[in-house]
Amino acid sequence: FGLVTPVVAIVRQELDELILNRGEVKEVFTVRLSRLCDTQLHGYTQFRGGSGFEHGFSLPVYCGGPHIIWGLTAVMTYQVMSALLGDQYSHDIDKQCDVR
């Protein structure tokens, strides 16, 4: 079981030049903002309602990078992109129907 900590940063050097604490960081990867904005690389995953949820819900998914971004990391990515770009950012996740 691992812990994922998404970090938003401007990286001005090559990733192999970063000094990582291997006890805390297994891997670092980047995804260009232009790829995160590309609606062809957007998706969503749906969860059925369960304990405490009357209906299911949809969460964003981002493809096009070295890994698929999903779960809490995708939710945080969605929030950051919405805050950075406002109305210029579009992800159809809010248009998905409830899962029953």
N, C-alpha and C positions, 0 to 999 in steps of 0.2 A: 504494500500500500504506500502510495507516495503523496506528497503535497505539491500542488501546483501554485506558483505565485506569479501571476502575469505582471510584467513590468512594461510601462510605456516610456520610451526614451528616444532621444536623437543619438544615434550611434555614429560617431565621427571617425571611427577606426575600424579595421577589419576585425571580425569576430574572433579569429584565432589570436589576436593581440590582447584580448580581454584576459584578465587574471581572475580565474574562478576559484571559489572555495569548493572543491570537489566533494566535501562533506555535506554541502548544502545544495549544490547545483549539479544536476546530471547533464543538462543540455541547455544551450541557448540557441534560439533561432529567430529570424526576423521575417516579417511579411510587410511588403511595401504598402503604404496607405492606398495607392492606386489599385492594388489587388483587393484590399479590403472593401473598396468602393465598387468594385466590379460586380454588378448584380448577377452576372453569369456564374460567379463563384459563390453565391449565397445559397443557403439551404436552410432547413429547419428540421428539428426533431420534435416529435409529439410524445407526450406522456399521458397515460390514462389517469383519470381521477382515482384517488385512493384515500387512505385515511386522512381526514382533514380537508380534502378537496372535493367539492361537489362535481366539478368538471375537470377534465384534463387541461393541459396547457402546452403551448409550443415555445421552443427556445431556438435562438438562431444557431446556425452552423456556418463556418467559413472554410472554404476549400481553396486550393490554389497555392498553398505554401508547402513547406516540407512536411507539415502535419496538418490534419484536420483540426480546426479549433472548434470545440463544442463545450457544452456544460457551462459551469460557472465562468470559465475563461471567456467563452463566447458572449455570455451576458455582459461581462465587464467590457469586452471589446465593443459590443454594440453601444453601451452607454458612453464610452469614450468617443467613439466615432460620432454619435449624435450630439454630444457636447461640443466637439471640435468643429463640426461642419453644419450643425443645425439643419435647416430645411434642405440644404444641398445634399444631405446624406439620405439614402433610401435603402431600406431592407424590408421586404414584404412580410416579415415575421408578425407584425401587428395586424395583418390582414388574414391570418390563418383562423380557421374555425375552431370552436371548442371541440375537444375530444370527449366523448361520453363513455 
